Amino acid sequence: MNDLEQMFERQAAWQRSRSNLPWAEKLRLSVVMRESLIALRQSTKDCSTTADDTPQQRRDVRAQ
């Protein structure tokens, strides 16, 4: 089995395991992931721009 097939097998197993979780656990995990994503986006934003930047300056930074 090559690496791609192994990756697909792991993904399928992960999806099956998630589908067996109770609703409350799925909800808890989604909240944790959402909070983590918000924190990650905020930290990325803080690293790439400052509060004094104009919208055009922020676009210029992203384009680099």
CHARMM internal coordinates of N, CA and C (Angstrom, degrees):
IC EDIT
DIST 1 N 1 CA 1.4609
DIST 1 CA 1 C 1.5321
ANGL 1 N 1 CA 1 C 108.08
DIST 1 C 2 N 1.3134
ANGL 1 CA 1 C 2 N 116.71
DIHE 1 N 1 CA 1 C 2 N 129.58
DIST 2 N 2 CA 1.4659
ANGL 1 C 2 N 2 CA 118.87
DIHE 1 CA 1 C 2 N 2 CA -179.66
DIST 2 CA 2 C 1.5360
ANGL 2 N 2 CA 2 C 111.10
DIHE 1 C 2 N 2 CA 2 C -82.69
DIST 2 C 3 N 1.3265
ANGL 2 CA 2 C 3 N 115.14
DIHE 2 N 2 CA 2 C 3 N 175.42
DIST 3 N 3 CA 1.4630
ANGL 2 C 3 N 3 CA 120.97
DIHE 2 CA 2 C 3 N 3 CA -176.04
DIST 3 CA 3 C 1.5227
ANGL 3 N 3 CA 3 C 112.52
DIHE 2 C 3 N 3 CA 3 C -60.42
DIST 3 C 4 N 1.3125
ANGL 3 CA 3 C 4 N 117.30
DIHE 3 N 3 CA 3 C 4 N -39.82
DIST 4 N 4 CA 1.4571
ANGL 3 C 4 N 4 CA 120.71
DIHE 3 CA 3 C 4 N 4 CA -178.96
DIST 4 CA 4 C 1.5298
ANGL 4 N 4 CA 4 C 111.27
DIHE 3 C 4 N 4 CA 4 C -65.00
DIST 4 C 5 N 1.3161
ANGL 4 CA 4 C 5 N 116.72
DIHE 4 N 4 CA 4 C 5 N -43.46
DIST 5 N 5 CA 1.4679
ANGL 4 C 5 N 5 CA 120.14
DIHE 4 CA 4 C 5 N 5 CA 178.04
DIST 5 CA 5 C 1.5228
ANGL 5 N 5 CA 5 C 110.90
DIHE 4 C 5 N 5 CA 5 C -63.82
DIST 5 C 6 N 1.3317
ANGL 5 CA 5 C 6 N 116.81
DIHE 5 N 5 CA 5 C 6 N -39.56
DIST 6 N 6 CA 1.4669
ANGL 5 C 6 N 6 CA 120.34
DIHE 5 CA 5 C 6 N 6 CA 177.57
DIST 6 CA 6 C 1.5235
ANGL 6 N 6 CA 6 C 111.15
DIHE 5 C 6 N 6 CA 6 C -63.59
DIST 6 C 7 N 1.3281
ANGL 6 CA 6 C 7 N 116.00
DIHE 6 N 6 CA 6 C 7 N -40.16
DIST 7 N 7 CA 1.4547
ANGL 6 C 7 N 7 CA 119.80
DIHE 6 CA 6 C 7 N 7 CA 178.24
DIST 7 CA 7 C 1.5312
ANGL 7 N 7 CA 7 C 110.72
DIHE 6 C 7 N 7 CA 7 C -62.80
DIST 7 C 8 N 1.3283
ANGL 7 CA 7 C 8 N 116.78
DIHE 7 N 7 CA 7 C 8 N -43.64
DIST 8 N 8 CA 1.4649
ANGL 7 C 8 N 8 CA 120.30
DIHE 7 CA 7 C 8 N 8 CA 178.39
DIST 8 CA 8 C 1.5214
ANGL 8 N 8 CA 8 C 111.57
DIHE 7 C 8 N 8 CA 8 C -64.68
DIST 8 C 9 N 1.3178
ANGL 8 CA 8 C 9 N 117.61
DIHE 8 N 8 CA 8 C 9 N -37.99
DIST 9 N 9 CA 1.4672
ANGL 8 C 9 N 9 CA 121.16
DIHE 8 CA 8 C 9 N 9 CA 177.47
DIST 9 CA 9 C 1.5254
ANGL 9 N 9 CA 9 C 110.70
DIHE 8 C 9 N 9 CA 9 C -64.29
DIST 9 C 10 N 1.3224
ANGL 9 CA 9 C 10 N 116.53
DIHE 9 N 9 CA 9 C 10 N -43.51
DIST 10 N 10 CA 1.4797
ANGL 9 C 10 N 10 CA 119.65
DIHE 9 CA 9 C 10 N 10 CA 178.39
DIST 10 CA 10 C 1.5246
ANGL 10 N 10 CA 10 C 110.50
DIHE 9 C 10 N 10 CA 10 C -63.67
DIST 10 C 11 N 1.3301
ANGL 10 CA 10 C 11 N 116.90
DIHE 10 N 10 CA 10 C 11 N -41.19
DIST 11 N 11 CA 1.4642
ANGL 10 C 11 N 11 CA 120.96
DIHE 10 CA 10 C 11 N 11 CA 178.86
DIST 11 CA 11 C 1.5283
ANGL 11 N 11 CA 11 C 110.83
DIHE 10 C 11 N 11 CA 11 C -62.95
DIST 11 C 12 N 1.3143
ANGL 11 CA 11 C 12 N 117.04
DIHE 11 N 11 CA 11 C 12 N -43.97
DIST 12 N 12 CA 1.4666
ANGL 11 C 12 N 12 CA 120.75
DIHE 11 CA 11 C 12 N 12 CA 179.69
DIST 12 CA 12 C 1.5281
ANGL 12 N 12 CA 12 C 110.78
DIHE 11 C 12 N 12 CA 12 C -64.05
DIST 12 C 13 N 1.3252
ANGL 12 CA 12 C 13 N 116.56
DIHE 12 N 12 CA 12 C 13 N -41.16
DIST 13 N 13 CA 1.4679
ANGL 12 C 13 N 13 CA 119.93
DIHE 12 CA 12 C 13 N 13 CA 178.53
DIST 13 CA 13 C 1.5252
ANGL 13 N 13 CA 13 C 110.54
DIHE 12 C 13 N 13 CA 13 C -64.31
DIST 13 C 14 N 1.3345
ANGL 13 CA 13 C 14 N 116.55
DIHE 13 N 13 CA 13 C 14 N -40.91
DIST 14 N 14 CA 1.4594
ANGL 13 C 14 N 14 CA 120.52
DIHE 13 CA 13 C 14 N 14 CA 178.83
DIST 14 CA 14 C 1.5321
ANGL 14 N 14 CA 14 C 110.32
DIHE 13 C 14 N 14 CA 14 C -62.93
DIST 14 C 15 N 1.3354
ANGL 14 CA 14 C 15 N 116.83
DIHE 14 N 14 CA 14 C 15 N -43.24
DIST 15 N 15 CA 1.4656
ANGL 14 C 15 N 15 CA 120.23
DIHE 14 CA 14 C 15 N 15 CA 179.41
DIST 15 CA 15 C 1.5277
ANGL 15 N 15 CA 15 C 111.33
DIHE 14 C 15 N 15 CA 15 C -64.15
DIST 15 C 16 N 1.3348
ANGL 15 CA 15 C 16 N 116.84
DIHE 15 N 15 CA 15 C 16 N -40.24
DIST 16 N 16 CA 1.4684
ANGL 15 C 16 N 16 CA 119.42
DIHE 15 CA 15 C 16 N 16 CA 177.81
DIST 16 CA 16 C 1.5251
ANGL 16 N 16 CA 16 C 111.07
DIHE 15 C 16 N 16 CA 16 C -63.55
DIST 16 C 17 N 1.3320
ANGL 16 CA 16 C 17 N 116.22
DIHE 16 N 16 CA 16 C 17 N -41.77
DIST 17 N 17 CA 1.4636
ANGL 16 C 17 N 17 CA 118.95
DIHE 16 CA 16 C 17 N 17 CA -179.40
DIST 17 CA 17 C 1.5281
ANGL 17 N 17 CA 17 C 110.71
DIHE 16 C 17 N 17 CA 17 C -65.88
DIST 17 C 18 N 1.3163
ANGL 17 CA 17 C 18 N 117.66
DIHE 17 N 17 CA 17 C 18 N -37.72
DIST 18 N 18 CA 1.4634
ANGL 17 C 18 N 18 CA 120.53
DIHE 17 CA 17 C 18 N 18 CA 178.34
DIST 18 CA 18 C 1.5210
ANGL 18 N 18 CA 18 C 111.80
DIHE 17 C 18 N 18 CA 18 C -68.15
DIST 18 C 19 N 1.3081
ANGL 18 CA 18 C 19 N 117.32
DIHE 18 N 18 CA 18 C 19 N -34.71
DIST 19 N 19 CA 1.4660
ANGL 18 C 19 N 19 CA 119.38
DIHE 18 CA 18 C 19 N 19 CA -178.77
DIST 19 CA 19 C 1.5182
ANGL 19 N 19 CA 19 C 111.67
DIHE 18 C 19 N 19 CA 19 C -68.70
DIST 19 C 20 N 1.3271
ANGL 19 CA 19 C 20 N 117.33
DIHE 19 N 19 CA 19 C 20 N -22.01
DIST 20 N 20 CA 1.4659
ANGL 19 C 20 N 20 CA 121.21
DIHE 19 CA 19 C 20 N 20 CA -179.81
DIST 20 CA 20 C 1.5280
ANGL 20 N 20 CA 20 C 113.21
DIHE 19 C 20 N 20 CA 20 C -85.93
DIST 20 C 21 N 1.3247
ANGL 20 CA 20 C 21 N 117.28
DIHE 20 N 20 CA 20 C 21 N -6.38
DIST 21 N 21 CA 1.4623
ANGL 20 C 21 N 21 CA 120.27
DIHE 20 CA 20 C 21 N 21 CA -178.63
DIST 21 CA 21 C 1.5301
ANGL 21 N 21 CA 21 C 110.67
DIHE 20 C 21 N 21 CA 21 C -73.73
DIST 21 C 22 N 1.3354
ANGL 21 CA 21 C 22 N 116.93
DIHE 21 N 21 CA 21 C 22 N 149.88
DIST 22 N 22 CA 1.4691
ANGL 21 C 22 N 22 CA 119.76
DIHE 21 CA 21 C 22 N 22 CA 174.69
DIST 22 CA 22 C 1.5363
ANGL 22 N 22 CA 22 C 110.46
DIHE 21 C 22 N 22 CA 22 C -68.43
DIST 22 C 23 N 1.3137
ANGL 22 CA 22 C 23 N 115.98
DIHE 22 N 22 CA 22 C 23 N 156.33
DIST 23 N 23 CA 1.4540
ANGL 22 C 23 N 23 CA 122.25
DIHE 22 CA 22 C 23 N 23 CA -176.55
DIST 23 CA 23 C 1.5311
ANGL 23 N 23 CA 23 C 111.59
DIHE 22 C 23 N 23 CA 23 C -55.48
DIST 23 C 24 N 1.3211
ANGL 23 CA 23 C 24 N 117.92
DIHE 23 N 23 CA 23 C 24 N -41.97
DIST 24 N 24 CA 1.4667
ANGL 23 C 24 N 24 CA 121.03
DIHE 23 CA 23 C 24 N 24 CA -177.82
DIST 24 CA 24 C 1.5353
ANGL 24 N 24 CA 24 C 110.98
DIHE 23 C 24 N 24 CA 24 C -61.51
DIST 24 C 25 N 1.3025
ANGL 24 CA 24 C 25 N 117.34
DIHE 24 N 24 CA 24 C 25 N -39.18
DIST 25 N 25 CA 1.4569
ANGL 24 C 25 N 25 CA 120.94
DIHE 24 CA 24 C 25 N 25 CA 179.67
DIST 25 CA 25 C 1.5343
ANGL 25 N 25 CA 25 C 110.91
DIHE 24 C 25 N 25 CA 25 C -70.10
DIST 25 C 26 N 1.3208
ANGL 25 CA 25 C 26 N 116.83
DIHE 25 N 25 CA 25 C 26 N -38.94
DIST 26 N 26 CA 1.4677
ANGL 25 C 26 N 26 CA 120.11
DIHE 25 CA 25 C 26 N 26 CA 176.42
DIST 26 CA 26 C 1.5309
ANGL 26 N 26 CA 26 C 110.27
DIHE 25 C 26 N 26 CA 26 C -61.27
DIST 26 C 27 N 1.3156
ANGL 26 CA 26 C 27 N 116.52
DIHE 26 N 26 CA 26 C 27 N -42.22
DIST 27 N 27 CA 1.4558
ANGL 26 C 27 N 27 CA 120.99
DIHE 26 CA 26 C 27 N 27 CA 179.02
DIST 27 CA 27 C 1.5267
ANGL 27 N 27 CA 27 C 110.91
DIHE 26 C 27 N 27 CA 27 C -65.03
DIST 27 C 28 N 1.3270
ANGL 27 CA 27 C 28 N 116.68
DIHE 27 N 27 CA 27 C 28 N -43.89
DIST 28 N 28 CA 1.4580
ANGL 27 C 28 N 28 CA 120.77
DIHE 27 CA 27 C 28 N 28 CA 178.91
DIST 28 CA 28 C 1.5285
ANGL 28 N 28 CA 28 C 110.94
DIHE 27 C 28 N 28 CA 28 C -60.18
DIST 28 C 29 N 1.3248
ANGL 28 CA 28 C 29 N 116.48
DIHE 28 N 28 CA 28 C 29 N -45.06
DIST 29 N 29 CA 1.4620
ANGL 28 C 29 N 29 CA 120.47
DIHE 28 CA 28 C 29 N 29 CA 179.75
DIST 29 CA 29 C 1.5263
ANGL 29 N 29 CA 29 C 111.69
DIHE 28 C 29 N 29 CA 29 C -64.00
DIST 29 C 30 N 1.3279
ANGL 29 CA 29 C 30 N 117.00
DIHE 29 N 29 CA 29 C 30 N -37.98
DIST 30 N 30 CA 1.4636
ANGL 29 C 30 N 30 CA 119.36
DIHE 29 CA 29 C 30 N 30 CA 179.84
DIST 30 CA 30 C 1.5279
ANGL 30 N 30 CA 30 C 111.00
DIHE 29 C 30 N 30 CA 30 C -66.79
DIST 30 C 31 N 1.3225
ANGL 30 CA 30 C 31 N 117.38
DIHE 30 N 30 CA 30 C 31 N -36.64
DIST 31 N 31 CA 1.4632
ANGL 30 C 31 N 31 CA 120.91
DIHE 30 CA 30 C 31 N 31 CA 178.20
DIST 31 CA 31 C 1.5285
ANGL 31 N 31 CA 31 C 109.82
DIHE 30 C 31 N 31 CA 31 C -67.06
DIST 31 C 32 N 1.3256
ANGL 31 CA 31 C 32 N 116.95
DIHE 31 N 31 CA 31 C 32 N -43.38
DIST 32 N 32 CA 1.4616
ANGL 31 C 32 N 32 CA 120.84
DIHE 31 CA 31 C 32 N 32 CA 179.20
DIST 32 CA 32 C 1.5241
ANGL 32 N 32 CA 32 C 110.38
DIHE 31 C 32 N 32 CA 32 C -62.55
DIST 32 C 33 N 1.3256
ANGL 32 CA 32 C 33 N 116.90
DIHE 32 N 32 CA 32 C 33 N -44.63
DIST 33 N 33 CA 1.4660
ANGL 32 C 33 N 33 CA 119.79
DIHE 32 CA 32 C 33 N 33 CA 179.33
DIST 33 CA 33 C 1.5193
ANGL 33 N 33 CA 33 C 111.58
DIHE 32 C 33 N 33 CA 33 C -64.22
DIST 33 C 34 N 1.3282
ANGL 33 CA 33 C 34 N 116.84
DIHE 33 N 33 CA 33 C 34 N -40.02
DIST 34 N 34 CA 1.4647
ANGL 33 C 34 N 34 CA 120.73
DIHE 33 CA 33 C 34 N 34 CA 179.92
DIST 34 CA 34 C 1.5223
ANGL 34 N 34 CA 34 C 110.44
DIHE 33 C 34 N 34 CA 34 C -63.25
DIST 34 C 35 N 1.3381
ANGL 34 CA 34 C 35 N 117.50
DIHE 34 N 34 CA 34 C 35 N -45.68
DIST 35 N 35 CA 1.4599
ANGL 34 C 35 N 35 CA 121.26
DIHE 34 CA 34 C 35 N 35 CA 179.25
DIST 35 CA 35 C 1.5270
ANGL 35 N 35 CA 35 C 110.98
DIHE 34 C 35 N 35 CA 35 C -63.15
DIST 35 C 36 N 1.3259
ANGL 35 CA 35 C 36 N 116.71
DIHE 35 N 35 CA 35 C 36 N -38.78
DIST 36 N 36 CA 1.4657
ANGL 35 C 36 N 36 CA 120.43
DIHE 35 CA 35 C 36 N 36 CA 178.45
DIST 36 CA 36 C 1.5274
ANGL 36 N 36 CA 36 C 110.79
DIHE 35 C 36 N 36 CA 36 C -65.31
DIST 36 C 37 N 1.3165
ANGL 36 CA 36 C 37 N 116.62
DIHE 36 N 36 CA 36 C 37 N -41.29
DIST 37 N 37 CA 1.4610
ANGL 36 C 37 N 37 CA 120.82
DIHE 36 CA 36 C 37 N 37 CA 179.52
DIST 37 CA 37 C 1.5247
ANGL 37 N 37 CA 37 C 111.05
DIHE 36 C 37 N 37 CA 37 C -64.86
DIST 37 C 38 N 1.3065
ANGL 37 CA 37 C 38 N 117.03
DIHE 37 N 37 CA 37 C 38 N -41.74
DIST 38 N 38 CA 1.4625
ANGL 37 C 38 N 38 CA 120.78
DIHE 37 CA 37 C 38 N 38 CA 177.98
DIST 38 CA 38 C 1.5226
ANGL 38 N 38 CA 38 C 110.18
DIHE 37 C 38 N 38 CA 38 C -62.05
DIST 38 C 39 N 1.3332
ANGL 38 CA 38 C 39 N 117.38
DIHE 38 N 38 CA 38 C 39 N -44.18
DIST 39 N 39 CA 1.4626
ANGL 38 C 39 N 39 CA 121.14
DIHE 38 CA 38 C 39 N 39 CA 179.36
DIST 39 CA 39 C 1.5266
ANGL 39 N 39 CA 39 C 110.94
DIHE 38 C 39 N 39 CA 39 C -64.43
DIST 39 C 40 N 1.3135
ANGL 39 CA 39 C 40 N 116.95
DIHE 39 N 39 CA 39 C 40 N -40.95
DIST 40 N 40 CA 1.4584
ANGL 39 C 40 N 40 CA 121.06
DIHE 39 CA 39 C 40 N 40 CA 179.33
DIST 40 CA 40 C 1.5272
ANGL 40 N 40 CA 40 C 111.00
DIHE 39 C 40 N 40 CA 40 C -64.13
DIST 40 C 41 N 1.3141
ANGL 40 CA 40 C 41 N 116.56
DIHE 40 N 40 CA 40 C 41 N -45.38
DIST 41 N 41 CA 1.4674
ANGL 40 C 41 N 41 CA 119.96
DIHE 40 CA 40 C 41 N 41 CA 178.36
DIST 41 CA 41 C 1.5253
ANGL 41 N 41 CA 41 C 111.05
DIHE 40 C 41 N 41 CA 41 C -62.06
DIST 41 C 42 N 1.3249
ANGL 41 CA 41 C 42 N 116.51
DIHE 41 N 41 CA 41 C 42 N -40.01
DIST 42 N 42 CA 1.4660
ANGL 41 C 42 N 42 CA 120.17
DIHE 41 CA 41 C 42 N 42 CA -179.92
DIST 42 CA 42 C 1.5259
ANGL 42 N 42 CA 42 C 110.48
DIHE 41 C 42 N 42 CA 42 C -65.78
DIST 42 C 43 N 1.3232
ANGL 42 CA 42 C 43 N 117.45
DIHE 42 N 42 CA 42 C 43 N -42.49
DIST 43 N 43 CA 1.4633
ANGL 42 C 43 N 43 CA 119.57
DIHE 42 CA 42 C 43 N 43 CA -179.65
DIST 43 CA 43 C 1.5253
ANGL 43 N 43 CA 43 C 110.82
DIHE 42 C 43 N 43 CA 43 C -66.93
DIST 43 C 44 N 1.3166
ANGL 43 CA 43 C 44 N 117.35
DIHE 43 N 43 CA 43 C 44 N -36.40
DIST 44 N 44 CA 1.4585
ANGL 43 C 44 N 44 CA 121.26
DIHE 43 CA 43 C 44 N 44 CA 177.00
DIST 44 CA 44 C 1.5217
ANGL 44 N 44 CA 44 C 110.00
DIHE 43 C 44 N 44 CA 44 C -66.27
DIST 44 C 45 N 1.3100
ANGL 44 CA 44 C 45 N 116.07
DIHE 44 N 44 CA 44 C 45 N -42.53
DIST 45 N 45 CA 1.4644
ANGL 44 C 45 N 45 CA 120.98
DIHE 44 CA 44 C 45 N 45 CA 179.17
DIST 45 CA 45 C 1.5216
ANGL 45 N 45 CA 45 C 110.34
DIHE 44 C 45 N 45 CA 45 C -63.44
DIST 45 C 46 N 1.3345
ANGL 45 CA 45 C 46 N 117.40
DIHE 45 N 45 CA 45 C 46 N -42.07
DIST 46 N 46 CA 1.4627
ANGL 45 C 46 N 46 CA 121.20
DIHE 45 CA 45 C 46 N 46 CA -179.66
DIST 46 CA 46 C 1.5249
ANGL 46 N 46 CA 46 C 111.46
DIHE 45 C 46 N 46 CA 46 C -64.30
DIST 46 C 47 N 1.3026
ANGL 46 CA 46 C 47 N 117.62
DIHE 46 N 46 CA 46 C 47 N -32.53
DIST 47 N 47 CA 1.4640
ANGL 46 C 47 N 47 CA 121.39
DIHE 46 CA 46 C 47 N 47 CA -178.67
DIST 47 CA 47 C 1.5162
ANGL 47 N 47 CA 47 C 112.43
DIHE 46 C 47 N 47 CA 47 C -76.56
DIST 47 C 48 N 1.3285
ANGL 47 CA 47 C 48 N 117.47
DIHE 47 N 47 CA 47 C 48 N -29.87
DIST 48 N 48 CA 1.4614
ANGL 47 C 48 N 48 CA 119.51
DIHE 47 CA 47 C 48 N 48 CA -172.20
DIST 48 CA 48 C 1.5245
ANGL 48 N 48 CA 48 C 113.91
DIHE 47 C 48 N 48 CA 48 C -99.09
DIST 48 C 49 N 1.3241
ANGL 48 CA 48 C 49 N 118.64
DIHE 48 N 48 CA 48 C 49 N -18.58
DIST 49 N 49 CA 1.4654
ANGL 48 C 49 N 49 CA 120.12
DIHE 48 CA 48 C 49 N 49 CA -178.29
DIST 49 CA 49 C 1.5155
ANGL 49 N 49 CA 49 C 110.01
DIHE 48 C 49 N 49 CA 49 C -140.09
DIST 49 C 50 N 1.3040
ANGL 49 CA 49 C 50 N 114.95
DIHE 49 N 49 CA 49 C 50 N 166.51
DIST 50 N 50 CA 1.4602
ANGL 49 C 50 N 50 CA 120.64
DIHE 49 CA 49 C 50 N 50 CA 172.86
DIST 50 CA 50 C 1.5101
ANGL 50 N 50 CA 50 C 108.35
DIHE 49 C 50 N 50 CA 50 C -118.99
DIST 50 C 51 N 1.3137
ANGL 50 CA 50 C 51 N 116.14
DIHE 50 N 50 CA 50 C 51 N 166.97
DIST 51 N 51 CA 1.4637
ANGL 50 C 51 N 51 CA 120.81
DIHE 50 CA 50 C 51 N 51 CA -177.96
DIST 51 CA 51 C 1.5275
ANGL 51 N 51 CA 51 C 111.63
DIHE 50 C 51 N 51 CA 51 C -65.73
DIST 51 C 52 N 1.3395
ANGL 51 CA 51 C 52 N 117.46
DIHE 51 N 51 CA 51 C 52 N -23.89
DIST 52 N 52 CA 1.4589
ANGL 51 C 52 N 52 CA 121.08
DIHE 51 CA 51 C 52 N 52 CA -177.69
DIST 52 CA 52 C 1.5304
ANGL 52 N 52 CA 52 C 113.49
DIHE 51 C 52 N 52 CA 52 C -83.72
DIST 52 C 53 N 1.3213
ANGL 52 CA 52 C 53 N 117.70
DIHE 52 N 52 CA 52 C 53 N -9.31
DIST 53 N 53 CA 1.4602
ANGL 52 C 53 N 53 CA 120.76
DIHE 52 CA 52 C 53 N 53 CA -179.21
DIST 53 CA 53 C 1.5219
ANGL 53 N 53 CA 53 C 110.95
DIHE 52 C 53 N 53 CA 53 C -68.02
DIST 53 C 54 N 1.3246
ANGL 53 CA 53 C 54 N 115.56
DIHE 53 N 53 CA 53 C 54 N 143.00
DIST 54 N 54 CA 1.4592
ANGL 53 C 54 N 54 CA 120.87
DIHE 53 CA 53 C 54 N 54 CA 173.54
DIST 54 CA 54 C 1.5222
ANGL 54 N 54 CA 54 C 108.14
DIHE 53 C 54 N 54 CA 54 C -82.24
DIST 54 C 55 N 1.3382
ANGL 54 CA 54 C 55 N 118.38
DIHE 54 N 54 CA 54 C 55 N 163.19
DIST 55 N 55 CA 1.4672
ANGL 54 C 55 N 55 CA 119.86
DIHE 54 CA 54 C 55 N 55 CA 176.53
DIST 55 CA 55 C 1.5259
ANGL 55 N 55 CA 55 C 112.71
DIHE 54 C 55 N 55 CA 55 C -55.45
DIST 55 C 56 N 1.3389
ANGL 55 CA 55 C 56 N 117.84
DIHE 55 N 55 CA 55 C 56 N -36.89
DIST 56 N 56 CA 1.4696
ANGL 55 C 56 N 56 CA 120.24
DIHE 55 CA 55 C 56 N 56 CA 178.97
DIST 56 CA 56 C 1.5221
ANGL 56 N 56 CA 56 C 110.46
DIHE 55 C 56 N 56 CA 56 C -65.76
DIST 56 C 57 N 1.3143
ANGL 56 CA 56 C 57 N 118.24
DIHE 56 N 56 CA 56 C 57 N -40.69
DIST 57 N 57 CA 1.4609
ANGL 56 C 57 N 57 CA 121.29
DIHE 56 CA 56 C 57 N 57 CA 178.95
DIST 57 CA 57 C 1.5266
ANGL 57 N 57 CA 57 C 110.86
DIHE 56 C 57 N 57 CA 57 C -64.07
DIST 57 C 58 N 1.3393
ANGL 57 CA 57 C 58 N 116.49
DIHE 57 N 57 CA 57 C 58 N -38.16
DIST 58 N 58 CA 1.4641
ANGL 57 C 58 N 58 CA 119.75
DIHE 57 CA 57 C 58 N 58 CA 178.64
DIST 58 CA 58 C 1.5246
ANGL 58 N 58 CA 58 C 110.16
DIHE 57 C 58 N 58 CA 58 C -66.17
DIST 58 C 59 N 1.3388
ANGL 58 CA 58 C 59 N 117.76
DIHE 58 N 58 CA 58 C 59 N -39.60
DIST 59 N 59 CA 1.4684
ANGL 58 C 59 N 59 CA 120.73
DIHE 58 CA 58 C 59 N 59 CA 177.05
DIST 59 CA 59 C 1.5148
ANGL 59 N 59 CA 59 C 110.54
DIHE 58 C 59 N 59 CA 59 C -63.88
DIST 59 C 60 N 1.3366
ANGL 59 CA 59 C 60 N 116.55
DIHE 59 N 59 CA 59 C 60 N -39.52
DIST 60 N 60 CA 1.4565
ANGL 59 C 60 N 60 CA 120.70
DIHE 59 CA 59 C 60 N 60 CA 179.32
DIST 60 CA 60 C 1.5238
ANGL 60 N 60 CA 60 C 111.06
DIHE 59 C 60 N 60 CA 60 C -63.04
DIST 60 C 61 N 1.3249
ANGL 60 CA 60 C 61 N 117.64
DIHE 60 N 60 CA 60 C 61 N -40.45
DIST 61 N 61 CA 1.4599
ANGL 60 C 61 N 61 CA 121.97
DIHE 60 CA 60 C 61 N 61 CA 179.26
DIST 61 CA 61 C 1.5213
ANGL 61 N 61 CA 61 C 109.60
DIHE 60 C 61 N 61 CA 61 C -64.29
DIST 61 C 62 N 1.3260
ANGL 61 CA 61 C 62 N 117.37
DIHE 61 N 61 CA 61 C 62 N -43.19
DIST 62 N 62 CA 1.4751
ANGL 61 C 62 N 62 CA 120.46
DIHE 61 CA 61 C 62 N 62 CA -179.86
DIST 62 CA 62 C 1.5256
ANGL 62 N 62 CA 62 C 111.90
DIHE 61 C 62 N 62 CA 62 C -66.22
DIST 62 C 63 N 1.3337
ANGL 62 CA 62 C 63 N 116.63
DIHE 62 N 62 CA 62 C 63 N -31.60
DIST 63 N 63 CA 1.4607
ANGL 62 C 63 N 63 CA 120.08
DIHE 62 CA 62 C 63 N 63 CA -177.08
DIST 63 CA 63 C 1.5235
ANGL 63 N 63 CA 63 C 112.22
DIHE 62 C 63 N 63 CA 63 C -74.11
DIST 63 C 64 N 1.3241
ANGL 63 CA 63 C 64 N 117.21
DIHE 63 N 63 CA 63 C 64 N -19.30
DIST 64 N 64 CA 1.4714
ANGL 63 C 64 N 64 CA 120.15
DIHE 63 CA 63 C 64 N 64 CA -177.23
DIST 64 CA 64 C 1.4599
ANGL 64 N 64 CA 64 C 113.06
DIHE 63 C 64 N 64 CA 64 C -72.71
END
COOR INIT
IC SEED 1 N 1 CA 1 C
IC BUILD
